[in-house]
Amino acid sequence: MPKESKKNQEPSGPFGDMFPYRESFETFHELPSKGRPPEEVMRKLRKIAHQEDARWQTGQISGTYFHGGMEHYAFLNRVFALFSHVNLLHRDMCPSGTKFEGEIIAMTARMLGAELAREQDPQADVCGAITSGGTESVILPMLAYREKGRAERGITAPEMVVPETIHPAFSKGAHFFGIKLIRVPVGADYLANVDAMRRAIGPNTIAIAGSAANFPHGLIDPIEKLSELALETGVGLHVDSCFGGFILPWIAKLGYDVPAFDFRLPGVTSMSCDTHKWAYGLKGASVVLYRNRALRRHMYFTMNDWQGGLYAAPTVAGTRSEGIVASTWAAMVTLGEEGYLKATRRIMKAADTIKSGIAKIPELKIIGKPTYCIGITSDKVDIRHVNDFLVERGWRLNGLQRPAGFHMCVTLLQTIPGLAARFVRDIAAGVEYARNPPATPARSGAMYAGSASSLDPSMVDELMMAYLDASTDLP
Ligand SMILES: Cc1ncc(COP(=O)(O)O)c(C=O)c1O
């Protein structure tokens, strides 16, 4: 008889308890010899889901869930169910996939200045593709710039110049595609240092990039200046608006000061914009846009001599579920401009409460001039002690390093009445705690999408690998 479950003896490891279900649910080390009844499986899954949802539904969490409305998710899940089994690779079977993808791309392109770009420049014909997420929308243009650089300029040792605050997806893309990524320190204002980036551009530069907004501090790089630099040097410019593309246009419409960051700027040649963040779509979708079709061609993969027939795929994946594009499309058309503006107004009200509250705490410093994502540091108290205190009070923020700090990415979850004001009060109490902290070192460190203790830097990579192992290995 196959073993059906194994109780683990070790309740927790260096990352806390990565497998809390060992006691309450069966652990499958191999396929059960006989399938479990679906109702039983559903009952268990419902329990897990409700338990985990309760954690973020407090609203004490930075970013991550973005919408948080269970009715909205239920609607998207109903749409997903209609198309979940359909394979987008076979378009003859699902012309609806072409409708959904084409319309998501067109709506996103329009929101990001495609029409104005066309008016200014007849060559501009913004087009795109749907990917699995921000990382893929970042790495595919890197591939396209590499291929274009090789085809048109004979570049065999491609380089890209980026501000050091750019998302790690760029380092991942550089690693995957053999591109040298030159990460240029940002200025005292924490924004891309355009002069320093100019000095880093050389004959092998295929493209430069900036963020709108960047993940660490929620700041918008000087994209207009980067656009001029790209035109002056003849290289591509990717604007990573994975994190800002679907909210900054609405923040601008509400009257906040948001500099142009999109295809209205003539040097911008590609953009990434996630629908699974501020478009309030389900996780697993993003839009990559190109200024023109010729550049997009460099991203495609085709194969004409395979025994299995002709093969063509625009992005990394082969088979893709149509559910994700159908539900993304449904999120966009049901919310519409009105829905996005309404949500953004509420988010900015909460963000303004937080920013003005923090500005009154002399020990704290807001990094740059953010909009919805607020980076906080201090040169008066150890900010990691403040974070420790906030963790104790149930908050989950994103840790930052260089400078040490954390950010709160304000989403609809923080618009729960009174929550933003409570966050400010808890931060103020955290500063009091940090003034006279315990003798023990602060526990909070900076690990993207998680949290880790403060560590010897030489051990950090090894520890992150161990964390990845622990994320999938059974105890
Ligand atoms: C600025 C920026 N770019 C890229 C990404 C990567 O997106 P994803 O996690 O969807 O791959 C993120 C994610 O937060 C981001 O903030």
The ligand as an SDF file (V2000), in Angstrom:
LIG
                    3D

 16 16  0  0  0  0  0  0  0  0999 V2000
    8.1860   47.6650  -11.4830 C   0  0  0  0  0  0  0  0  0  0  0  0
    7.9500   46.1900  -11.6120 C   0  0  0  0  0  0  0  0  0  0  0  0
    8.3770   45.5500  -12.7050 N   0  0  0  0  0  0  0  0  0  0  0  0
    8.2120   44.2210  -12.8640 C   0  0  0  0  0  0  0  0  0  0  0  0
    7.5660   43.4720  -11.9020 C   0  0  0  0  0  0  0  0  0  0  0  0
    7.4400   41.9900  -12.0830 C   0  0  0  0  0  0  0  0  0  0  0  0
    6.1140   41.6080  -12.1360 O   0  0  0  0  0  0  0  0  0  0  0  0
    5.6470   40.0960  -11.8580 P   0  0  0  0  0  0  0  0  0  0  0  0
    5.8840   39.8440  -10.4060 O   0  0  0  0  0  0  0  0  0  0  0  0
    4.2180   40.1100  -12.2610 O   0  0  0  0  0  0  0  0  0  0  0  0
    6.4600   39.1890  -12.7060 O   0  0  0  0  0  0  0  0  0  0  0  0
    7.0750   44.1090  -10.7600 C   0  0  0  0  0  0  0  0  0  0  0  0
    6.3920   43.3590   -9.6980 C   0  0  0  0  0  0  0  0  0  0  0  0
    6.0200   43.8700   -8.6700 O   0  0  0  0  0  0  0  0  0  0  0  0
    7.2800   45.5000  -10.6020 C   0  0  0  0  0  0  0  0  0  0  0  0
    6.8670   46.1490   -9.4990 O   0  0  0  0  0  0  0  0  0  0  0  0
  1  2  1  0
  2  3  1  0
  2 15  2  0
  3  4  2  0
  4  5  1  0
  5  6  1  0
  5 12  2  0
  6  7  1  0
  7  8  1  0
  8  9  2  0
  8 10  1  0
  8 11  1  0
 12 13  1  0
 12 15  1  0
 13 14  2  0
 15 16  1  0
M  END
$$$$
